[in-house]
Amino acid sequence: MIVSTENRYSTMSRHELNQEIAALKEKARKAEQLGYVNEFAVLERKAVMAQSYLLDPKQYKPGNIYGITTTPGSYFKIDYINGVFAWGYRLKGEKQLEALPIAMLENDTKGGDLSEQ
C-alpha cells in the first residue's frame, strides 16, 4: 500500500514514513531515467522531508556545525531548531538565514565554529 502524500508527515507512523520514502525514491528514480529533472528534484526533496520526520531534532544542537549531505564540503551552523528544520547559515556563504530539513545535515557534528571557514 502506497501512502498518499496528502497525509502530513508529522502524523505518519515510522512504518508509513518508510513506505512513503520508498515510494518517493522509486518515483524519483523513474523520473531521472525519463530525464524529468525538475520532477526528480521535487521527489528527492519530498523524500528528504519524510526522512527528517524519522530523525530526532534533539540530536541537532544550536551552535554546532554540520556537513550538508547534498553539497559535500559545505557546512551549516545551526542557530535554532524549529520542528524538523534547522535554521542557520552556510559557512563560506552569504550569511543569509535559511532553513534546512535535518535529514540534509550529516550526523557527525564539527562542534565549535571551525573559525567560520
ZAMARGU-4260 file (C-alpha; in steps of 0.2 Angstrom, whole numbers, plus 5000, padded with zeros to 4 digits):
<rodrens>
0) 5000/5000/5000 | 5007/5017/4995 | 5004/5031/5007 | 4996/5047/5000 | 5007/5062/5001
5) 4991/5071/5006 | 4994/5064/5024 | 5005/5075/5034 | 5022/5068/5038 | 5020/5073/5056
10) 5005/5062/5058 | 5013/5046/5050 | 5020/5032/5059 | 5038/5026/5056 | 5031/5012/5045
15) 5021/5024/5035 | 5035/5036/5033 | 5047/5022/5027 | 5034/5017/5014 | 5032/5035/5008
20) 5051/5037/5007 | 5052/5021/4997 | 5038/5026/4985 | 5046/5043/4983 | 5063/5036/4979
25) 5056/5024/4966 | 5046/5038/4958 | 5062/5049/4958 | 5072/5035/4950 | 5059/5034/4936
30) 5059/5052/4934 | 5078/5053/4932 | 5078/5039/4920 | 5065/5048/4909 | 5075/5064/4910
35) 5062/5074/4921 | 5075/5084/4930 | 5063/5095/4939 | 5051/5081/4945 | 5066/5071/4951
40) 5072/5086/4961 | 5055/5088/4969 | 5053/5070/4973 | 5070/5069/4981 | 5066/5084/4992
45) 5050/5076/4997 | 5060/5061/5002 | 5072/5071/5012 | 5057/5079/5021 | 5050/5062/5025
50) 5067/5056/5031 | 5068/5071/5043 | 5052/5065/5052 | 5062/5049/5056 | 5076/5058/5065
55) 5076/5066/5082 | 5078/5085/5081 | 5086/5085/5099 | 5101/5077/5091 | 5105/5093/5082
60) 5112/5107/5093 | 5112/5126/5090 | 5129/5132/5089 | 5136/5116/5081 | 5141/5114/5063
65) 5136/5100/5052 | 5140/5095/5034 | 5127/5097/5021 | 5124/5080/5013 | 5118/5087/4996
70) 5134/5098/4994 | 5150/5089/5000 | 5162/5101/5008 | 5149/5113/5013 | 5145/5116/5031
75) 5130/5123/5040 | 5129/5132/5058 | 5113/5130/5067 | 5106/5145/5076 | 5090/5136/5081
80) 5079/5121/5078 | 5060/5123/5073 | 5052/5106/5071 | 5062/5096/5059 | 5070/5111/5052
85) 5087/5118/5057 | 5088/5137/5055 | 5105/5145/5052 | 5119/5149/5040 | 5130/5141/5027
90) 5149/5143/5031 | 5158/5152/5017 | 5141/5158/5011 | 5132/5175/5011 | 5127/5173/5029
95) 5109/5173/5024 | 5097/5164/5036 | 5090/5149/5029 | 5081/5133/5035 | 5087/5115/5030
100) 5077/5099/5034 | 5088/5090/5047 | 5089/5075/5036 | 5101/5086/5025 | 5113/5088/5039
105) 5127/5075/5042 | 5125/5067/5059 | 5144/5069/5064 | 5145/5087/5071 | 5160/5098/5070
110) 5156/5106/5086 | 5163/5123/5088 | 5163/5136/5074 | 5178/5130/5063 | 5183/5148/5063
115) 5168/5152/5052 | 5178/5144/5037
</rodrens>
